[in-house]
Amino acid sequence: MKSLLRGRLGTVAGFTLGAVLLLGVAPAVLPAFNLGLLGKFLCFAIVAVGIGLAWGRGGMLTLGQGVFFGLGAYIMAMHMKLADASLFGGSGVPDFMSLYGSGDVPGWWEPFRSPAVTLLAVVLVPGLVALVLGLAIFKRRVKGAYFAILSQALAAAFAVFLIGQQATTGGSNGLNGFRSFFGFDLKDPNNKLMLYMIAAVVLLLSLAIARQLMHSRFGELLVAVRDQEERVRFLGYDPATVKTVIYVAAAVLAGVAGALFVPIVGIISPADVGVIPSIAFLIGVAIGGRGTLLGPVLGAVCVAAAQSSLSSTFPSFWVYFQGLLFVLVIGFMPGGLASLPALLGRRRRTPPDASTPVAPPDAPDPDVEERATKPEEVSR
């Protein structure tokens, strides 16, 4: 009972500390530009929370989270372009459609004029797509490397599809030039601070949901499916259903992160949702520690911050550094940076004399030699 109470108090203290740092210290210390960068990194951290659930707990190597990230991002971007066209243009037609298309808004864009429909679609569309894909894949018992390759192929196909839709999605240029977010002026510093606060709150809520899933009976069942899938099937559970549920949860988190990414960064393009961004999400989770709660978040933020700083200074060197860091962590620290305190603690608990050499069996005993050199003590 005491250990349970101590664990709950530790969890509450951890979330309180995180809320104070993200919602209080960061806005007070960081300038506006750096705070906007941190908001961008927090969006990546939300994606990482979902990958930590699917990969760390479920054993599913999800190399296609860019698909769900892009779905949420493009849905939000379409609403913002339509809103800007109505508020500032008056015609209700986004500017790029007049340049590259017929000047008419496609019918499948029209529902996203409504803010309520947009918010629902940000959650439901990635979740429904993940539900269909999950049932189609996991019911056929596709797993391991085959699942990873298939998910990566979906990300590549999604990026190619977006590039080919110049008149409706902006093609390779994507959607950009946003001026408002649900009626709030994006140039106003107070509104930019509001967007950062929303991203921080969503991240904290995502961590709370992830912790609840990890410590629930469903979390135990998910780990059992990861380690002994056939035994779980023998006990009467359907592993495909368990995998699909967590796959949908990870997709929803990625979609919400993409929807927040658009107003914070101000652009979404196929370069943000293809194979390379999906692998970058995974690298951050692996470096941070996929089997823990905070590891994916810290890894995603650190990798994104390093990329932002190093890619501008060494634009051709960053990719090699990223790959080297990934190889080193996987090879020498499979648990990620989150396992570093445990490794250091294990070394401290190692007795200091454990590394002293053991004398060979025929080596003379120093105590016997000392007694032999003192005959008077032996005679006594």
Stockholm file with secondary structure:
# STOCKHOLM 1.0

chainA/1-380         MKSLLRGRLGTVAGFTLGAVLLLGVAPAVLPAFNLGLLGKFLCFAIVAVGIGLAWGRGGMLTLGQGVFFGLGAYIMAMHMKLADASLFGGSGVPDFMSLYGSGDVPGWWEPFRSPAVTLLAVVLVPGLVALVLGLAIFKRRVKGAYFAILSQALAAAFAVFLIGQQATTGGSNGLNGFRSFFGFDLKDPNNKLMLYMIAAVVLLLSLAIARQLMHSRFGELLVAVRDQEERVRFLGYDPATVKTVIYVAAAVLAGVAGALFVPIVGIISPADVGVIPSIAFLIGVAIGGRGTLLGPVLGAVCVAAAQSSLSSTFPSFWVYFQGLLFVLVIGFMPGGLASLPALLGRRRRTPPDASTPVAPPDAPDPDVEERATKPEEVSR
#=GR chainA/1-380 SS CHHHHHHHHHHHHHHHHHHHIIIIIHHHHSCHHHHHHHHHHHHHHHHHHHHIIIIIITCCCCCCHHHHHHHHHHHHHHHHHHHHIIIIISSCSCHHHHHHSCSCCCTTTGGGGSHHHHHHHHHHHHHHHHHHHHHHHHTTTCCTHHHHHHHHHHHHHHHHHHHTCHHHHCGGGCEECCCEETTEETTSHHHHHHHHHHHHHHHHHHHHHHHHHHTSHHHHHHHHHHHCHHHHHHTTCCHHHHHHHHHHHHHHHHHHHHHHHHHHHSEECGGGTSHHHHHHHHHHHHHHCTTSSSHHHHHHHHHHHHHHHHHHHSTTTHHHHHHHHHHHHHHHCTTCGGGHHHHHHHHHHSCGGGGSCCCCTTSCCHHHHHHHTCHHHHHC
#=GC SS_cons         CHHHHHHHHHHHHHHHHHHHIIIIIHHHHSCHHHHHHHHHHHHHHHHHHHHIIIIIITCCCCCCHHHHHHHHHHHHHHHHHHHHIIIIISSCSCHHHHHHSCSCCCTTTGGGGSHHHHHHHHHHHHHHHHHHHHHHHHTTTCCTHHHHHHHHHHHHHHHHHHHTCHHHHCGGGCEECCCEETTEETTSHHHHHHHHHHHHHHHHHHHHHHHHHHTSHHHHHHHHHHHCHHHHHHTTCCHHHHHHHHHHHHHHHHHHHHHHHHHHHSEECGGGTSHHHHHHHHHHHHHHCTTSSSHHHHHHHHHHHHHHHHHHHSTTTHHHHHHHHHHHHHHHCTTCGGGHHHHHHHHHHSCGGGGSCCCCTTSCCHHHHHHHTCHHHHHC
//
